[in-house]
Amino acid sequence: MPGADRSAAATNTGPGVGTGTPERSRPRAVLPALCATQITGWGVVYYAFPVLNSRITADTGWSTTSTTAAFSGALLVSALVGIPVGRVLDRRGPRAVMTGGSVLAATAVLAIAHAPSLAAFTAAWLLAGVAMAATFYHPAFAALTRWWGEQRVRALTVVTLAGGLASTVFAPLTAALATHFDWRTTYVLLALVLAAVTIPAHALALRAPWPPVPGPRSGRETTTGTSIVRSRPFLLLTAALTLNGFAIHAAVIALVPLLLERGADPSAAAWALGLGGVGQTLGRTLYATLARRSGVTARTVALIALGGATTAALGLVPGPIPLLVVLAVPAGMVRGNLTLLQATAVTDRWGATHYGRLSGLLAAPVTVAGALAPFAGAALATELGGYPALFAALAATTAVACALAAGSRR
């Protein structure tokens, strides 16, 4: 039914979506705590690695390919572990999961710092992948979706805006520490910061009672979680977001080599990447308005299509370089909206009853695609004859994702 998507979006502001709990009973400390822990968690566990990797390889003699593979392995583990984590979140809430994950994250970073061999380094990163599943966006989104209910888009936007600052805060901080200490000591110091911020924040701020599972908004939502997972709309949506996630992640990693191939200097290429991050933050501020004014399927198709259009533009426009740098901003804006689109994809279609489990299943292949995208993108660029051709191929991939998303209408 054409009107079904719009009515689903409209009910985002209705009480039936959330917990039914009055706004005054929401734990007030949750939102600022999750903002602080997302900045710190992403900053230490994720964004410190690209800053330190060249120092790691220079000091140890391990190849860049090997260390990057260990990091990608963490992302793959995160995707797989996120599925059972989602089930636990639905039943028990986020406090034990995120507090335990914080302890595990600090332990993993310390293990990375003290790894005597490449095998130990890789094992430590796989442990960090488990911690990612228990502390990154997925459990934070589950907490906000259940506690904030009808106001979840606002809460999700605030946390993702904060999470977007992780690289802004921790990339320069990591670089500054690395100028005074070796990479091992830098990781030890970062692990101490991680433990000091995230463990008490999760343990203390997430103590509020976990609200009961919200009732269905309508007869359509009496469906069980298993039947939803096996349904055509869920499978098509998962396929669409996975293909799109691959294209987006590959395009982000390939942006700098694309610009260098076009004749840009490294400074201009870095500016393009940084401005894309600014665009990502700006884009997230627009999502709530977009959600109010569009149906869920139309919104999904439109954002994927816009992502494909910006990818195609970057691949097809030969210059000048300042124009390519400017094009990175709308590309980032689309990426920012896509983060929130995925965070709300389950509740907008099937309600919050099975949010943890369904969002974990939805996110797993998307995360896997994102982990594989850097390697696959570089290989495809070689096979296709350059990065402009890669961007054209990625734009074509998003066109397929658009078609799949259009077929995911309930």
Disulfide bonds with the S-S distance in Angstrom:
none
